[in-house]
């Protein structure tokens, strides 16, 4: 079985780095992909543009206060999509 992919959605680079370190310190070996705003998260999840071949994450760590598209809006779009709502 392949390791679950983790999508980290965080606009603050320091917070993203702290999260990565916490995962590493907890011996989490899963691949973590970091995106910096809500629109980039949606592009990744819906495999658009540069993320056309992006794997489906098994876990999303989602900041609520994001530029472009808020974390709440990202969550709403995840919840209405049959394939994504199981994440």
C-alpha positions as CSV (number, residue, x, y, z in Angstrom):
1,X,0.0,0.0,0.0
2,X,1.3,3.5,-0.9
3,X,1.7,6.1,1.8
4,X,-1.1,8.6,2.0
5,X,-0.3,12.0,0.5
6,X,-0.8,15.1,2.7
7,X,-1.9,18.5,1.2
8,X,-0.8,21.4,3.4
9,X,-2.7,24.6,2.6
10,X,-1.0,27.5,4.4
11,X,-0.1,31.0,3.2
12,X,2.5,31.7,6.0
13,X,5.8,30.0,5.1
14,X,6.9,30.0,8.8
15,X,3.7,28.1,9.8
16,X,4.1,25.7,6.9
17,X,7.7,25.0,8.0
18,X,6.6,24.5,11.6
19,X,3.9,22.0,10.4
20,X,6.4,20.1,8.3
21,X,8.8,19.9,11.3
22,X,6.1,18.7,13.6
23,X,5.2,16.0,11.1
24,X,8.8,14.9,10.8
25,X,9.3,14.9,14.6
26,X,6.3,12.7,14.8
27,X,7.9,10.3,12.4
28,X,5.3,11.0,9.7
29,X,6.9,9.8,6.5
30,X,4.1,10.7,4.2
31,X,4.8,13.0,1.2
32,X,3.6,16.6,2.1
33,X,2.7,19.0,-0.7
34,X,2.5,22.6,0.3
35,X,0.3,25.1,-1.5
36,X,0.1,28.8,-0.5
37,X,-3.5,29.9,-1.1
38,X,-7.1,28.7,-1.5
39,X,-7.1,28.9,-5.3
40,X,-3.9,26.9,-5.5
41,X,-5.5,24.3,-3.2
42,X,-8.6,24.0,-5.5
43,X,-6.3,23.7,-8.6
44,X,-4.5,20.9,-6.9
45,X,-7.6,19.1,-5.7
46,X,-9.4,19.4,-9.0
47,X,-6.2,18.7,-11.0
48,X,-6.1,21.9,-13.0
49,X,-3.2,23.6,-14.7
50,X,0.2,22.7,-13.2
51,X,-1.6,20.2,-11.0
52,X,-3.1,18.2,-13.8
53,X,-1.3,15.0,-12.6
54,X,-1.5,15.7,-8.9
55,X,-2.3,12.7,-6.7
56,X,-5.4,12.7,-4.6
57,X,-4.4,13.5,-1.0
58,X,-5.6,11.3,1.9
59,X,-5.3,14.2,4.4
60,X,-5.7,18.0,4.0
61,X,-4.3,20.4,6.6
62,X,-6.2,23.5,5.7
63,X,-5.7,27.1,7.0
64,X,-9.0,29.0,7.2
65,X,-7.6,32.5,6.6
66,X,-6.2,32.2,3.1
67,X,-5.7,34.7,0.3
68,X,-7.6,34.5,-3.0
69,X,-10.1,31.9,-1.8
70,X,-10.7,31.3,1.9
71,X,-10.3,28.0,3.6
72,X,-14.0,28.0,4.3
73,X,-14.7,28.3,0.6
74,X,-12.2,25.5,-0.2
75,X,-13.9,23.3,2.4
76,X,-17.4,24.0,0.9
77,X,-16.1,22.9,-2.5
78,X,-14.6,19.8,-1.1
79,X,-17.8,18.9,0.7
80,X,-20.0,19.1,-2.5
81,X,-17.6,17.0,-4.6
82,X,-18.3,13.2,-4.3
83,X,-14.7,12.2,-4.9
84,X,-13.2,14.8,-2.5
85,X,-15.7,14.7,0.4
86,X,-14.2,11.4,1.6
87,X,-10.9,13.0,2.4
